[in-house]
């Protein structure tokens, strides 16, 4: 199902870059696709025209997967229609979390933006809709068997 946050061309490009070829998938041992909300919590807000999204692993086992797959490039592609600037990522390993800054993502910011979400409060939910791949061995950790 296409995401309302991505154009279909962007979504197809991101999907093929995640999936890779069959030999690449086997080498990485990723067997199932999940949305981030199955393995992470998120919260977002703003500072001027920059959206700030915190992504926290639900379990310590998920943090390495988040670090590997939720890259600034993937986040930028996921928000391609909204984020006009760079995306920065900060790692917080002691919290098993990542923090993203999406520059030029709020149409100028709270007081000047004409967007319905000028403070970027919904960006955390939008990020949690991103799909990643998990090894089948983690199926039980998310309630799949």
C-alpha positions in Angstrom: 0.0 0.0 0.0 1.6 3.3 -1.0 2.4 5.8 1.7 0.7 9.2 1.5 4.1 10.7 2.4 6.0 9.4 -0.7 5.5 9.8 -4.4 5.2 6.4 -6.0 8.5 6.8 -7.8 10.3 7.6 -4.5 8.5 4.7 -2.8 9.6 2.3 -5.5 13.1 3.5 -5.4 13.3 3.2 -1.6 11.7 -0.2 -1.7 14.1 -1.6 -4.2 17.1 -0.2 -2.3 16.0 -1.9 0.9 15.1 -5.2 -0.7 18.2 -5.6 -2.9 18.7 -8.7 -4.9 17.9 -12.2 -3.5 21.6 -13.0 -2.8 22.0 -9.7 -0.9 18.9 -10.5 1.2 20.2 -14.0 2.0 23.6 -12.6 3.0 21.9 -10.1 5.3 19.5 -12.8 6.6 16.5 -10.5 6.6 13.3 -12.5 6.0 10.4 -10.3 6.9 9.3 -6.7 6.4 7.8 -4.7 9.2 6.8 -1.1 9.8 8.9 0.8 12.3 6.0 1.0 14.8 6.3 -2.7 15.4 9.8 -2.3 16.9 10.1 1.4 17.9 8.4 4.4 19.6 8.8 7.9 18.3 8.1 11.5 19.2 8.5 14.7 17.2 8.5 18.4 17.4 10.0 21.5 15.9 12.6 24.2 16.3 11.9 26.8 13.7 11.8 25.2 10.2 13.5 22.0 11.5 11.6 18.9 12.5 13.1 16.8 15.3 12.2 13.1 15.5 13.3 10.8 18.2 13.1 7.1 17.5 13.5 4.7 20.4 13.8 0.9 20.1 11.1 -1.1 21.9 13.7 -3.7 22.9 17.5 -3.6 23.1 17.7 -6.2 20.3 16.1 -3.8 17.9 18.5 -1.0 18.2 21.2 -2.5 15.9 18.5 -2.9 13.2 17.4 0.7 13.6 21.1 1.9 13.4 21.6 -0.2 10.2 18.4 0.5 8.3 17.0 3.9 9.5 19.7 6.0 7.8 19.5 9.8 7.1 19.2 8.9 3.4 16.2 6.6 4.0 14.5 9.2 6.2 15.1 11.9 3.6 13.6 9.7 0.9 10.6 8.8 3.2 9.9 12.6 3.7 10.9 13.6 0.1 7.8 15.6 -0.5 8.1 17.5 2.8 11.8 17.9 3.6 13.6 20.3 1.4 16.9 20.3 3.4 19.4 17.9 4.8 18.6 15.1 7.3 21.0 14.7 10.3 21.1 11.6 12.5 22.4 11.4 16.1 22.9 8.1 17.8 22.1 7.7 21.5 23.2 4.1 22.2 22.8 4.5 26.0 19.0 5.1 25.3 18.9 2.7 22.3 17.6 5.6 20.3 18.2 7.7 17.2 17.4 11.4 16.8 16.8 12.9 13.4 16.8 16.6 12.4 14.9 17.3 9.1 16.0 20.8 8.0 13.7 22.9 5.9 10.8 20.5 6.6 8.1 22.7 8.1 7.3 25.3 5.4 9.1 28.0 7.4 8.1 27.0 10.9 5.2 27.5 13.3 4.3 31.2 12.9 4.9 31.5 9.1 3.9 28.1 7.8 0.6 27.5 6.0 0.9 23.7 6.6 -1.7 22.1 8.9 1.2 20.6 11.0 3.5 23.6 11.2 5.2 22.1 14.3 5.9 18.6 12.8 4.0 16.8 15.5 2.8 14.1 13.1 6.2 13.4 11.7 6.9 10.8 14.3 3.8 8.8 13.2 4.8 9.2 9.6 8.3 7.9 10.3 6.8 4.9 12.1 5.1 3.9 8.9 8.5 3.3 7.2 9.1 -0.3 6.4 12.4 -2.1 7.3 13.5 -5.7 7.2 14.0 -8.0 10.2 15.5 -11.4 10.5 13.0 -14.2 11.0 14.7 -15.0 14.3 13.1 -11.8 15.7 9.5 -12.8 14.8 8.7 -13.8 18.4 10.0 -10.5 19.7 7.2 -8.7 17.8 4.5 -11.3 18.4 4.8 -13.2 15.2 5.5 -16.9 15.1 
